[in-house]
Structure formats: structure tokens, C-alpha cells
Amino acid sequence: MKRLYDVPAPAKVNLFLHIVGRRPDGYHELQSVFMLIDWCDHLHFERLDSGAIERVDSTPGALPADDLCVRAARALRQATGCTQGVRITLDKHLPAQAGLGGGSSDAASTLLALNRLWNLNLRREALARIGLALGADVPFFIGGHHAWVEGIGERLTPIALPRGHLVLVKPPGGASTPQIFADPALKRDSKTATIQGFAANGNLDSLMAFGHNDLEPVARALCPEVGECLHWLTDQGLSGRMTGSGTAVFAPCGANPVLGPAPASWQVRVCSNMDAHPLLDWCDG
């Protein structure tokens, strides 16, 4: 195998995000549910016998030269002793600073693709360990299923979710995740939830209404457009919340929602959740 084309890297949304404590080392203990959705970046890989690791952007200047895809390729080589190279082309569709996990998903799909392209045959657990050093969300995308998430994001319990649709809205503004977590106004003492309590809510609309996002009030203060997007969803008759550290927001909807006009600078997209990651069967374990 010399090439792999059109490798998907799907986004995720946090159905809720509770901060339940803070560890002595400063990291926050959280609870969340990560849900895979069908909005994806796409990557193309060409094996290079020279050993070089190269990246080509379909949109020049959109990413730094040493992005998570390149770092993932280097980390995989370092972990395995592989000497093969690769040219990675990234078709970037997922917005940055959105809370959708785009960079982490790109890194996970890179690890899964190169594990196959370089004939390394690492198991899922080994790839997840490599991915964790790149970012806390990377193991989730390697795991391949929706997940109940705890700890600092490293404890994952696969869960099944009913199929459904959602409207995603991303304003042009972003918010710094470290700045949000450092803000004194951040609520850090949400009551601990249980996976059984979450699962008891039934259909996807009810599951999306479970809990709240503790990061949202701080993100709204830093980026008022978050509140504007949520107000727009309310005007459409939908109940929205922010995903992750933002600044994208989402709301459950029908398969073909009738939506009013939104500002031209916003990205508005109707998505569906997935049954599983499209690369689930690309490794064992």
C-alpha cells in the first residue's frame, strides 16, 4: 500500500461538560459525554521512502507547519522505530477554536492511517497511549465510539446513543481554552453525575438537555458572539448550548429544520451523529 486518500477525521460535541473539582496539580476533574458527528476534515497520505514527514495544506497558511498531524506522525515513528516517511495533505473543514476537537481528530486519524500505511499493526490501546501525549481528546477519537468521559478527559467508557440531528453554529470569534480554565469565575464544583442518570433520559433530544456546560458562562464573557449564536438558536425555536470550550454552539433539531437567516460570518451546519468512528475497524483491540 502506497497511498490512502479521503481519510475522514470527524468532529465531536460535548453533550454536557461539568467541572467537578480541581486536582492539586491544577488540572480540572470533569465529566462529559463526547458524541461523534458527521462533520469531518479529510486527510490524504502518501508513503515516502525517503523518510521525510511533509504536510501540504489545501488552504495555504491555515495551519502551523508543526501541527498535530505532523507531531502524530513523528510520535508514531519514535514509538515504533519506523523509518518510513509520509506526505500528509489536509483538507480542513472543521473550524478552529470551536470545541469540536478538530485538531485532536486529525491527529487520531493520522495515527490510525499511518499504522496501516506503514504496516505497524499496533493495537488500539497502544495508539491511544501515543495519542494521549498529543492531546487529552486524541484517545477518544482512536477509541471509535461515543463515550462517557471522566478524570481530566482520559477515562473513557464507550456508550451507545440514539441517532439524531443537530444544528451547529460557529461564530468567527474564538476563546482561549487556558484562559477559560484559569478564570476565577469558572464554576468548579458541579455535582457529580452518573452514567445511569444520563442514560435514563431516553431519546437524543432529552440526552442533549442533560446537565450543562460549566465553561459556557466564562466563554460568553470572553466572546459575546457565543451568546448571540445561542439567542439565534432560541429564535429558531431550538434550545442550544456550547460544546467544549467553544465557541461553537449546538441544538437538537429535526432532519430538515427550517432556519432563518444568520449573519454571513457565522458557519451554520445541520449534522447527524454517527454510530461509530468511520475508521473503527482500522486497528484491533
N, C-alpha and C positions, 0 to 999 in steps of 0.2 A: 504494500500500500504506500503510495507516494503522496496522495493529497486527500483532504477531507474538506468538502465545501458545504456552505449553508448550515453550519453547526449552530443551533439555537442556544441562547442564554436568556431564559425567561426572568421576568421581574417577580417580586413578591410584594404583598401588602401585609402590614400588621393589623389583624382584625381588632386587637386592643394592645395596649402596652402599659403595664403597671410597673412602677418603681417601688419595690417592697422593702428596700433597705440599702445601706451603703457599707461596704467592707472596709476594714482598717487600711487596706492599700489604696483606697479611694475609688475603686471600681463599684459600680452600682449593680445591685441584685435586681433582676427584672423577671417579669412573667409576660408572655405574649403568645399569640398564635401567628405563625407565618403561613401565608397561603400563596401558592404558585398561581400566576395568571399568564394569559397568552399574549402579553406584550413582550417582545423579545428583541435583543440585539442578535446579530448574526456574525459568525466568525468563519474564516476560511484559513486552512492550514496547508502549507506545502513543505514537505520534509527537505532539508538541506543537508547534503553530505559534508559540506564544509564545516559544520559545527556552529555556524553563526545563528544567533537569535535576532530576527528582524521583525519589525512591525510596520505595517502600512495602514494608513487611515483612509477610509473612503471620503471622510471630511477632514482635509488637512488642517492641522492646528487645533483640533478638538480635544486632543488628549496629550498629556506629557509623554516624553519619549520613554520614560521608565514607568509605564503604567502597570496595573495589576496583572495584565496578560503576560507581559514580559517577565515580571517578577515571578509569576507562577511557573513559567517555562524554566527559568533559572533554578527555582527551588526544586522542581521535579528532577532536573539533571543532577543537582547537588545531592539529593536524597538517594539517587539510584546509581550514580556514576556513569550515566548515559552520556555519550559524546556526540549524538546526533544534533542537528540544528533544525530550525523551522523559520518559515516566513509566515507571519500572522497578519491577516487582513481583517480589520474590524469595521463592520457596518453598524454604526452607533445609532440606535433609535431611542433608547431609554434616556430620559433626561438626568443630568447630574443634580446633586443636592435635592433629591426628590423623596428619599425614604423608600425607594423601590429596590435597593440592593443591586443596581446595575453593574457596578464595578466588581462586586463580590461574585455575581453570577458569571460575568465574563471570565474571572479567574477560575471558577469551578469548571466551566465548560472547557477552558484551556487545559486544565489538568486531566479531565476525562478524555478529551480528544487526543492529547499527546500520549497518554497512557496507551491508547490504541495505535496511534500513528507510529510510535517508537517501539511498539511490541514489548511493553514493560510488564503488563499483566498484573499490576498492583491491585490489591483488593480495595473495596470502598473505604474500609477503616484506615488503611494506610494513606490513601489520597486525602481523607478528611484531616488526618494529622498534619499533613503538609499544608493543607488549606487553612487550618486554624492559625498558623503562623503568619498568614497573609491578611486575615481579617476574620472577625468573630462570626460573620454570616456565611463564609465560604462553605463550611461543613454542611450547613443546611441544604445548599444547592447540590452538593455532592450526594447527600442522603437521598434526594429524589422524591420526597413525599412532603405534604403539608405537615406541620409539626407544632406541637406544644413546646414552648421554649422557656427555659428557666436558667438560673445562675446568672452569669454575665453574658449569656447567649450560647453557651457551649453545651448545655444539657438539652437534648432533643428527644422528644417522644413522638414518633410518627402517628398521625391521626388521619382519618377519612373525613371529608367534608362533602356535603351535597353540592351538586352542580348549581351554578347561578351566574348572574351577570352583575357588573358594577360599572359605574361611571367614574373615571379618574380625571382629575383636573390638576394641572401643574402650572402655577404662575411663573413668570420669568425669574423672580427673586428667589434667593436661597437663604439658608440659615446654617451657621456653623454648628456642627454636632458637638464639638468640645465646649463651645460657648454655651449651648443649651444645658449640657450636663453640669457645667460649673456655676450656673446661675443660682444665686441664693433663693430665688423664688420657686425653684423646681420642687414639686411635691415628691418626697422620697419615702413616704410611709403608707402607701396604699395597702389595704387589707389583702392578705394572701388569698388568691383564688384557687379553685381545684379544677382539674380536668373534667371531673364528673359533673361539676356545676356548669361548666361551659357546654359540655356535650348535651346537657338536658334541654338546651334551648331549641333543638329541632331543626327547622329549615334555615337556609343560609341567611335570609333577612334577619331572623332572630339572633343567629350567631354573630352577625355583624354588629348587632346592637349591644352585645355583651360588653360590660366594662367600659373603659375609656382609654384615652392616651394621655398619660401624665406629662408628656413633652409638649403637648399642643398649646397650653396657655403661654409658655415661655416662647415658643416658636412664633406665635401670633404677635407677641410684643416685639420680637426682633424683625419679623417680616409681616407687616399688616395685610399683605396680599393673601395670606393664608385665611384670615377671617373673611376677606372679600370673596374668595372662592367658596367658602362654606356658606356664606349668605346666598351666593348664586345657586348652590345646590338646594338650599331651602326654598328659593323662589321657584325651583322646578318641581317642588313637592317631594323632595328627597331629604333624607337625614344623613348628613355626612360627618366624617371625622378625618383627622390627619393620619397618614401612615408613617411609621418610624419617627425619625427626627425631621420629617418634612423635606420640602414644603408641599408635596403633592397631597391632595385630599381625595376621598372616595366616598361613594354611597351605593348601596344595593339598588338595583333597578330591574326592569323587565328586559326581555330580549331585544326589543326595538323601542327604546324610550324616545319620546318626543321632547327635544330640548330646545330651549330658547337660545337666542344669540348670546355669545360670550365675547369678551374682549379678544381682539385678534392676537394679542401677545400670549394668551393662555393656550396650553395644549389640553384639549378635551378629547377623551377617548372612551369608548364603550368596550369593555373587556369581559372575558369569561375566565373562571378559574379552570385549572387543569385537573385531571385525575391523578397525574404523576408527572415528574420531570420527563421531557422527551428523550433524555439520554439515560434514563434509569437502567436500561439493560446494557450499557456500555462498559460496565465492570461488574465483578462478582462481589458478593458479601452484603 
